[in-house]
Amino acid sequence: MRMHLLAAGIAPFALLTSLSAQAQQVRLTPVEIEALAKGGAGPGTSGVAGIRTTVLLGDPTRAGPYTIEIRVPAHTRIQAHTHRDERSAVVVSGTWYFGYGTTADEAKVKALPPGSFYTEGADDAHFALTREEPAIVYISGWGPTDTVYTAKP
């Protein structure tokens, strides 16, 4: 079941990467993804301590498609922020609590279990959190990306 969710989660990213004339052929197992992990925040992420970002495809700082994996520890809050690019995401594991708006209002979040899909429109403010369990999310966009908080975190 877990692999079916992972496969379903990767499907939207196949379309994104096929849009690039220079798209790479990438096949990564969970073990290979773990080996790529560098730790810490990366371009297009919140910069919140404890979140680990791994670039799976492309370069979020340059023009073109990219996919990143974020691993978010339990009990983590990401304040409202925006990104210049449109992005789509799939929850791979854990429950990701995601909401839209310029302030992080827990009443506005929706619980997204593994296999869930959501979008982050260009310059649309959004926020997220985890509760009792960590979450892994794959995010794809068309770089370059950035992160701008709506208020100081």
Secondary structure as the mmCIF struct_conf table of DSSP 4:
data_model
#
loop_
_struct_conf.conf_type_id
_struct_conf.id
_struct_conf.beg_label_comp_id
_struct_conf.beg_label_asym_id
_struct_conf.beg_label_seq_id
_struct_conf.end_label_comp_id
_struct_conf.end_label_asym_id
_struct_conf.end_label_seq_id
HELX_RH_AL_P HELX_RH_AL_P1 ARG A 2 SER A 18
TURN_TY1_P TURN_TY1_P1 LEU A 19 LEU A 19
TURN_TY1_P TURN_TY1_P2 ALA A 21 GLN A 22
HELX_RH_AL_P HELX_RH_AL_P2 PRO A 30 LEU A 36
BEND BEND1 GLY A 40 GLY A 40
TURN_TY1_P TURN_TY1_P3 PRO A 43 GLY A 44
BEND BEND2 THR A 45 THR A 45
TURN_TY1_P TURN_TY1_P4 ALA A 49 GLY A 50
STRN STRN1 ARG A 52 LEU A 57
BEND BEND3 GLY A 58 GLY A 58
TURN_TY1_P TURN_TY1_P5 PRO A 60 THR A 61
BEND BEND4 ARG A 62 ALA A 63
STRN STRN2 GLY A 64 VAL A 72
TURN_TY1_P TURN_TY1_P6 ALA A 74 HIS A 75
STRN STRN3 ARG A 77 THR A 82
BEND BEND5 ARG A 84 ASP A 85
STRN STRN4 ARG A 87 SER A 93
BEND BEND6 GLY A 94 GLY A 94
STRN STRN5 TRP A 96 TYR A 100
BEND BEND7 GLY A 101 THR A 103
HELX_RH_3T_P HELX_RH_3T_P1 GLU A 106 LYS A 108
STRN STRN6 LYS A 110 LEU A 112
TURN_TY1_P TURN_TY1_P7 PRO A 114 GLY A 115
STRN STRN7 PHE A 117 GLU A 120
TURN_TY1_P TURN_TY1_P8 ALA A 122 ASP A 123
STRN STRN8 HIS A 126 LEU A 129
BEND BEND8 GLU A 132 GLU A 133
STRN STRN9 ALA A 135 GLY A 143
BEND BEND9 PRO A 144 PRO A 144
STRN STRN10 VAL A 148 TYR A 149
BEND BEND10 THR A 150 ALA A 151
#
